[in-house]
Amino acid sequence: MARCKIDNTTGHLWIEEGESHIGLVADVAPILPIDKPYSFAVPAELESKISLGQRVAVPIGKKGRVISGFVVGLDRRIWDS
C-alpha cells in the first residue's frame, strides 16, 4: 500500500511507518498506462462520501504527483505501514 498520512495543507493521506491500522481502503486505478490498482487508506471524514466507480485524485510516485483515477474496490482491512 502507498505510504500515507493526512496533511492538512495538501489533503493527502499518510500513515507513520511501523503502525498497524484497520479501516476503509480504496483500490484506485489511476488514469495511467499501468496494469494494477494502487491502494489508499480512506480518511474517516471521507468514508461516507466515497463509492465504487467514483473518480478521485490520488498522489502517485515518490514525488506525490496527483493523478485522477477511479475507485475499483472498497474494503475494510488491516494494513501495516
N, CA, C and O atoms as a MOPAC input file, in Angstrom:
PM7 MOZYME 1SCF
protein

 N      0.84100 1    -1.16300 1     0.00000 1
 C      0.00000 1     0.00000 1     0.00000 1
 C      0.89000 1     1.23000 1     0.00000 1
 O      1.98900 1     1.22000 1     0.55400 1
 N      0.41000 1     2.26800 1    -0.61500 1
 C      1.14800 1     3.52300 1    -0.63300 1
 C      1.29600 1     4.05500 1     0.78400 1
 O      0.38100 1     3.91400 1     1.59600 1
 N      2.42000 1     4.65500 1     1.08700 1
 C      2.65100 1     5.26100 1     2.39600 1
 C      1.80200 1     6.51100 1     2.51600 1
 O      1.82100 1     7.35500 1     1.62000 1
 N      1.06400 1     6.64800 1     3.59500 1
 C      0.08800 1     7.72600 1     3.68200 1
 C      0.06300 1     8.42900 1     5.02800 1
 O      0.41000 1     7.81900 1     6.03900 1
 N     -0.33900 1     9.70400 1     5.07200 1
 C     -0.66600 1    10.48400 1     6.27700 1
 C     -1.53700 1    11.65300 1     5.86600 1
 O     -1.47500 1    12.09900 1     4.72100 1
 N     -2.34000 1    12.15000 1     6.77300 1
 C     -3.17800 1    13.30000 1     6.43100 1
 C     -2.34100 1    14.55900 1     6.58000 1
 O     -1.79700 1    14.83200 1     7.65100 1
 N     -2.24200 1    15.30900 1     5.51900 1
 C     -1.51700 1    16.57900 1     5.51900 1
 C     -2.55800 1    17.65100 1     5.25500 1
 O     -3.07600 1    17.74600 1     4.14300 1
 N     -2.87200 1    18.45500 1     6.25200 1
 C     -3.95000 1    19.43800 1     6.12400 1
 C     -3.69900 1    20.47100 1     5.03900 1
 O     -4.64400 1    21.11000 1     4.57700 1
 N     -2.45600 1    20.65200 1     4.62000 1
 C     -2.18700 1    21.64500 1     3.58000 1
 C     -2.42600 1    21.08100 1     2.18800 1
 O     -2.78200 1    21.82500 1     1.27400 1
 N     -2.23600 1    19.77400 1     2.01400 1
 C     -2.40200 1    19.18700 1     0.69000 1
 C     -3.61500 1    18.28100 1     0.58900 1
 O     -4.09700 1    18.00800 1    -0.51100 1
 N     -4.12300 1    17.80300 1     1.74600 1
 C     -5.23800 1    16.87000 1     1.71400 1
 C     -4.81200 1    15.44200 1     1.44100 1
 O     -5.66300 1    14.56100 1     1.31400 1
 N     -3.50000 1    15.18900 1     1.34700 1
 C     -3.01900 1    13.83600 1     1.10800 1
 C     -3.05000 1    13.03400 1     2.39700 1
 O     -3.06300 1    13.60600 1     3.48700 1
 N     -3.06200 1    11.74700 1     2.28100 1
 C     -3.15400 1    10.84300 1     3.41000 1
 C     -1.83000 1    10.12900 1     3.61700 1
 O     -1.27600 1     9.56300 1     2.67500 1
 N     -1.30800 1    10.15200 1     4.86500 1
 C     -0.04700 1     9.47600 1     5.20600 1
 C     -0.21400 1     8.71900 1     6.50600 1
 O     -0.99600 1     9.13600 1     7.36100 1
 N      0.49500 1     7.62200 1     6.67800 1
 C      0.48600 1     6.83500 1     7.90300 1
 C      1.91800 1     6.67300 1     8.35200 1
 O      2.79600 1     6.40100 1     7.53300 1
 N      2.16900 1     6.83400 1     9.63300 1
 C      3.52400 1     6.68100 1    10.14800 1
 C      4.00300 1     5.24700 1     9.95800 1
 O      3.21500 1     4.30700 1    10.06300 1
 N      5.29500 1     5.07700 1     9.67800 1
 C      5.85900 1     3.74900 1     9.46000 1
 C      5.77800 1     2.90800 1    10.71700 1
 O      5.87800 1     3.41900 1    11.83300 1
 N      5.59500 1     1.59800 1    10.52000 1
 C      5.61100 1     0.65300 1    11.61000 1
 C      4.32000 1     0.54000 1    12.39100 1
 O      4.28800 1    -0.17400 1    13.39300 1
 N      3.26100 1     1.20400 1    11.98700 1
 C      1.98800 1     1.13600 1    12.69400 1
 C      1.03100 1     0.20800 1    11.95400 1
 O      1.02400 1     0.17800 1    10.72300 1
 N      0.22000 1    -0.54900 1    12.69700 1
 C     -0.85200 1    -1.35700 1    12.12100 1
 C     -2.14900 1    -0.58500 1    12.26800 1
 O     -2.39600 1     0.03700 1    13.30100 1
 N     -2.96900 1    -0.62600 1    11.24600 1
 C     -4.22400 1     0.11500 1    11.24000 1
 C     -5.31700 1    -0.75900 1    10.65200 1
 O     -5.03700 1    -1.68500 1     9.89000 1
 N     -6.55000 1    -0.47000 1    11.00100 1
 C     -7.69900 1    -1.09400 1    10.36500 1
 C     -8.61800 1     0.03000 1     9.90900 1
 O     -8.84100 1     0.99500 1    10.64000 1
 N     -9.14300 1    -0.09700 1     8.71600 1
 C    -10.03000 1     0.93400 1     8.20800 1
 C    -10.38200 1     0.68400 1     6.75800 1
 O    -10.01000 1    -0.33600 1     6.17600 1
 N    -11.09200 1     1.61500 1     6.19500 1
 C    -11.52200 1     1.50300 1     4.81000 1
 C    -10.34800 1     1.79000 1     3.87500 1
 O     -9.63100 1     2.77800 1     4.03500 1
 N    -10.17100 1     0.90500 1     2.90100 1
 C     -9.10100 1     1.04200 1     1.91800 1
 C     -9.74400 1     1.09100 1     0.53400 1
 O    -10.59100 1     0.26100 1     0.20300 1
 N     -9.33600 1     2.06400 1    -0.26300 1
 C     -9.83300 1     2.20100 1    -1.63600 1
 C     -8.75700 1     1.72700 1    -2.59800 1
 O     -7.61600 1     2.18300 1    -2.53900 1
 N     -9.12500 1     0.81200 1    -3.48200 1
 C     -8.24700 1     0.41600 1    -4.57500 1
 C     -8.58100 1     1.33600 1    -5.74100 1
 O     -9.72300 1     1.39100 1    -6.19600 1
 N     -7.57100 1     2.05800 1    -6.21700 1
 C     -7.77600 1     3.08100 1    -7.24500 1
 C     -6.97800 1     2.72800 1    -8.48600 1
 O     -5.78100 1     2.44800 1    -8.40700 1
 N     -7.64900 1     2.74200 1    -9.64000 1
 C     -6.99500 1     2.54200 1   -10.92900 1
 C     -6.69200 1     3.92300 1   -11.49800 1
 O     -7.58600 1     4.58600 1   -12.02400 1
 N     -5.42100 1     4.36700 1   -11.39600 1
 C     -5.08100 1     5.69100 1   -11.93200 1
 C     -5.20900 1     5.71100 1   -13.45300 1
 O     -5.08300 1     4.68100 1   -14.11600 1
 N     -5.45700 1     6.88300 1   -13.98100 1
 C     -5.54400 1     7.02900 1   -15.43500 1
 C     -4.12000 1     7.15700 1   -15.96200 1
 O     -3.66500 1     8.23900 1   -16.33300 1
 N     -3.43800 1     6.02600 1   -15.98300 1
 C     -2.05100 1     5.89400 1   -16.43100 1
 C     -1.90500 1     4.54800 1   -17.11400 1
 O     -2.72700 1     3.66000 1   -16.88700 1
 N     -0.89200 1     4.36800 1   -17.94000 1
 C     -0.69100 1     3.06300 1   -18.58000 1
 C     -0.02600 1     2.06300 1   -17.62400 1
 O      1.13800 1     1.70400 1   -17.80500 1
 N     -0.77100 1     1.62000 1   -16.61100 1
 C     -0.27700 1     0.61300 1   -15.67300 1
 C     -1.29500 1    -0.51600 1   -15.60700 1
 O     -2.43900 1    -0.35300 1   -16.03000 1
 N     -0.87500 1    -1.66300 1   -15.07500 1
 C     -1.75300 1    -2.82700 1   -15.10100 1
 C     -2.29700 1    -3.24500 1   -13.73300 1
 O     -2.86200 1    -4.33100 1   -13.60600 1
 N     -2.13600 1    -2.39900 1   -12.70600 1
 C     -2.66400 1    -2.75700 1   -11.38700 1
 C     -3.14600 1    -1.51100 1   -10.65300 1
 O     -2.63500 1    -0.41300 1   -10.87300 1
 N     -4.13700 1    -1.69000 1    -9.77900 1
 C     -4.59500 1    -0.55000 1    -8.98800 1
 C     -3.66500 1    -0.28800 1    -7.80800 1
 O     -2.91200 1    -1.17300 1    -7.40200 1
 N     -3.71200 1     0.90100 1    -7.26800 1
 C     -2.99400 1     1.28400 1    -6.05700 1
 C     -4.00400 1     1.32100 1    -4.91400 1
 O     -5.17800 1     1.61400 1    -5.13900 1
 N     -3.56200 1     1.02800 1    -3.69600 1
 C     -4.44100 1     1.02900 1    -2.52800 1
 C     -4.14100 1     2.24200 1    -1.65800 1
 O     -2.98100 1     2.59300 1    -1.44000 1
 N     -5.20000 1     2.87600 1    -1.16500 1
 C     -5.07800 1     4.06500 1    -0.32600 1
 C     -6.02200 1     3.94100 1     0.85700 1
 O     -7.17900 1     3.55300 1     0.69600 1
 N     -5.52800 1     4.27200 1     2.05400 1
 C     -6.39000 1     4.34700 1     3.23000 1
 C     -7.30600 1     5.55300 1     3.06400 1
 O     -6.87200 1     6.62200 1     2.63500 1
 N     -8.57000 1     5.37000 1     3.40700 1
 C     -9.55200 1     6.44000 1     3.28000 1
 C     -9.71100 1     7.13100 1     4.63600 1
 O    -10.00300 1     6.46600 1     5.63000 1
 N     -9.52400 1     8.45800 1     4.69500 1
 C     -9.72300 1     9.17300 1     5.96000 1
 C    -11.16400 1     9.00700 1     6.44600 1
 O    -12.09300 1     8.93800 1     5.64100 1
 N    -11.34100 1     8.94400 1     7.76100 1
 C    -12.67100 1     8.73000 1     8.35400 1
 C    -13.69200 1     9.73600 1     7.83400 1
 O    -14.84900 1     9.38100 1     7.60900 1
 N    -13.28100 1    10.98200 1     7.64100 1
 C    -14.23500 1    12.00500 1     7.19900 1
 C    -14.68400 1    11.82500 1     5.74600 1
 O    -15.64300 1    12.46500 1     5.31600 1
 N    -14.00200 1    10.96100 1     4.98500 1
 C    -14.39000 1    10.71200 1     3.59100 1
 C    -15.07800 1     9.36800 1     3.38600 1
 O    -15.55900 1     9.08600 1     2.28900 1
 N    -15.13200 1     8.52700 1     4.43100 1
 C    -15.69600 1     7.18300 1     4.27800 1
 C    -17.12600 1     7.19400 1     3.76100 1
 O    -17.48200 1     6.34300 1     2.94600 1
 N    -17.94700 1     8.12000 1     4.20300 1
 C    -19.34400 1     8.15500 1     3.77100 1
 C    -19.51600 1     8.78900 1     2.38800 1
 O    -20.60400 1     8.73600 1     1.81500 1
 N    -18.45600 1     9.38400 1     1.85500 1
 C    -18.55100 1    10.09200 1     0.57600 1
 C    -17.96900 1     9.31200 1    -0.60100 1
 O    -18.18200 1     9.69300 1    -1.75200 1
 N    -17.23600 1     8.22500 1    -0.33400 1
 C    -16.55800 1     7.51100 1    -1.41400 1
 C    -17.36500 1     6.28500 1    -1.83000 1
 O    -17.98900 1     5.62900 1    -0.99600 1
 N    -17.34600 1     5.98200 1    -3.13800 1
 C    -18.09500 1     4.82300 1    -3.63600 1
 C    -17.37900 1     4.21700 1    -4.84000 1
 O    -16.53400 1     4.85600 1    -5.46700 1
 N    -17.73600 1     2.97500 1    -5.14600 1
 C    -17.15500 1     2.29800 1    -6.30800 1
 C    -17.46200 1     3.08400 1    -7.57600 1
 O    -18.56600 1     3.60200 1    -7.74700 1
 N    -16.48800 1     3.16400 1    -8.44600 1
 C    -16.66200 1     3.86300 1    -9.71500 1
 C    -16.44700 1     5.35900 1    -9.65000 1
 O    -16.42800 1     6.03200 1   -10.68100 1
 N    -16.28600 1     5.88100 1    -8.45400 1
 C    -16.11400 1     7.32400 1    -8.29000 1
 C    -14.74000 1     7.75700 1    -8.79300 1
 O    -13.74600 1     7.05500 1    -8.60800 1
 N    -14.70300 1     8.90700 1    -9.42200 1
 C    -13.43100 1     9.49400 1    -9.86000 1
 C    -12.81200 1    10.22100 1    -8.67700 1
 O    -13.48500 1    10.99600 1    -7.99800 1
 N    -11.51000 1     9.96900 1    -8.42700 1
 C    -10.80400 1    10.57200 1    -7.29900 1
 C     -9.44100 1    11.06400 1    -7.76200 1
 O     -8.97500 1    10.69600 1    -8.84000 1
 N     -8.80900 1    11.89100 1    -6.95100 1
 C     -7.44600 1    12.36500 1    -7.20000 1
 C     -6.55600 1    11.75500 1    -6.13000 1
 O     -6.85000 1    11.87300 1    -4.94100 1
 N     -5.46300 1    11.10000 1    -6.54000 1
 C     -4.56000 1    10.42000 1    -5.60000 1
 C     -3.10900 1    10.77100 1    -5.91500 1
 O     -2.76100 1    11.01600 1    -7.07000 1
 N     -2.25100 1    10.79400 1    -4.86900 1
 C     -0.82300 1    11.03800 1    -5.10400 1
 C     -0.13700 1     9.74100 1    -5.55900 1
 O     -0.33000 1     8.68800 1    -4.95200 1
 N      0.64900 1     9.82200 1    -6.61200 1
 C      1.33800 1     8.65700 1    -7.16100 1
 C      2.83400 1     8.95000 1    -7.24600 1
 O      3.24200 1    10.05800 1    -7.59300 1
 N      3.63700 1     7.95100 1    -6.92800 1
 C      5.08800 1     8.06700 1    -7.07300 1
 C      5.75100 1     8.75700 1    -5.90100 1
 O      5.08900 1     9.24200 1    -4.98300 1
 N      7.08200 1     8.79200 1    -5.95300 1
 C      7.87400 1     9.36600 1    -4.86600 1
 C      7.63500 1    10.85800 1    -4.68300 1
 O      7.72600 1    11.37000 1    -3.56700 1
 N      7.33300 1    11.54900 1    -5.75500 1
 C      7.09100 1    12.99800 1    -5.66600 1
 C      5.63800 1    13.32000 1    -5.32900 1
 O      5.29600 1    14.48200 1    -5.10900 1
 N      4.77900 1    12.29500 1    -5.28700 1
 C      3.38800 1    12.51500 1    -4.92200 1
 C      2.58500 1    13.28400 1    -5.94000 1
 O      1.68100 1    14.04000 1    -5.58200 1
 N      2.90600 1    13.09900 1    -7.20700 1
 C      2.15100 1    13.77200 1    -8.27100 1
 C      0.68500 1    13.34300 1    -8.19900 1
 O      0.39300 1    12.14800 1    -8.14500 1
 N     -0.22200 1    14.29500 1    -8.19900 1
 C     -1.64300 1    13.99600 1    -8.07800 1
 C     -2.20500 1    13.61200 1    -9.45000 1
 O     -2.09100 1    14.35500 1   -10.42500 1
 N     -2.81200 1    12.42700 1    -9.48700 1
 C     -3.35800 1    11.84300 1   -10.72200 1
 C     -4.82400 1    11.49200 1   -10.49100 1
 O     -5.20400 1    11.09900 1    -9.38900 1
 N     -5.63900 1    11.63300 1   -11.51900 1
 C     -7.02800 1    11.18400 1   -11.45200 1
 C     -7.08000 1     9.67400 1   -11.63000 1
 O     -6.25600 1     9.08400 1   -12.32900 1
 N     -8.06100 1     9.06700 1   -10.98600 1
 C     -8.26400 1     7.63500 1   -11.11400 1
 C     -9.68200 1     7.28500 1   -10.71500 1
 O    -10.46600 1     8.15900 1   -10.34400 1
 N    -10.01200 1     5.99800 1   -10.79100 1
 C    -11.34300 1     5.53400 1   -10.43900 1
 C    -11.25700 1     4.48500 1    -9.34500 1
 O    -10.37000 1     3.63100 1    -9.36100 1
 N    -12.18700 1     4.55100 1    -8.38600 1
 C    -12.23900 1     3.58100 1    -7.30200 1
 C    -12.77600 1     2.27000 1    -7.87700 1
 O    -13.90700 1     2.21200 1    -8.36100 1
 N    -11.95400 1     1.21700 1    -7.81800 1
 C    -12.34400 1    -0.08500 1    -8.36000 1
 C    -12.56300 1    -1.11200 1    -7.25200 1
 O    -12.98000 1    -2.23900 1    -7.52000 1
 N    -12.28200 1    -0.72300 1    -6.00600 1
 C    -12.51900 1    -1.61600 1    -4.87700 1
 C    -12.55700 1    -0.84100 1    -3.58200 1
 O    -11.80600 1     0.11700 1    -3.40100 1
 N    -13.43200 1    -1.25300 1    -2.67900 1
 C    -13.53100 1    -0.67100 1    -1.33400 1
 C    -13.62200 1    -1.82500 1    -0.35200 1
 O    -14.43200 1    -2.73600 1    -0.52400 1
 N    -12.78700 1    -1.78300 1     0.67800 1
 C    -12.70100 1    -2.90500 1     1.59200 1
 C    -12.20500 1    -2.42000 1     2.94900 1
 O    -11.28800 1    -1.60100 1     3.01100 1
 N    -12.78800 1    -2.90400 1     4.02300 1
 C    -12.28800 1    -2.58800 1     5.36500 1
 C    -11.28200 1    -3.68500 1     5.69800 1
 O    -11.63500 1    -4.86400 1     5.72800 1
 N    -10.01900 1    -3.29700 1     5.95000 1
 C     -8.98900 1    -4.28000 1     6.22000 1
 C     -7.87400 1    -3.70800 1     7.08700 1
 O     -7.81700 1    -2.50700 1     7.35100 1
 N     -6.98600 1    -4.60400 1     7.52200 1
 C     -5.82000 1    -4.24100 1     8.31900 1
 C     -4.64000 1    -4.06500 1     7.38000 1
 O     -4.47600 1    -4.82600 1     6.42600 1
 N     -3.81300 1    -3.05200 1     7.65400 1
 C     -2.60600 1    -2.87100 1     6.88600 1
 C     -1.48500 1    -2.37900 1     7.80400 1
 O     -1.73000 1    -1.75800 1     8.83800 1
 N     -0.26900 1    -2.67000 1     7.40300 1
 C      0.92100 1    -2.18300 1     8.10400 1
 C      1.57800 1    -1.14400 1     7.23100 1
 O      1.61600 1    -1.26200 1     6.00600 1
 N      2.09100 1    -0.12600 1     7.88400 1
 C      2.78800 1     0.91000 1     7.12000 1
 C      4.28000 1     0.72200 1     7.23300 1
 O      5.04600 1     1.49600 1     6.65800 1

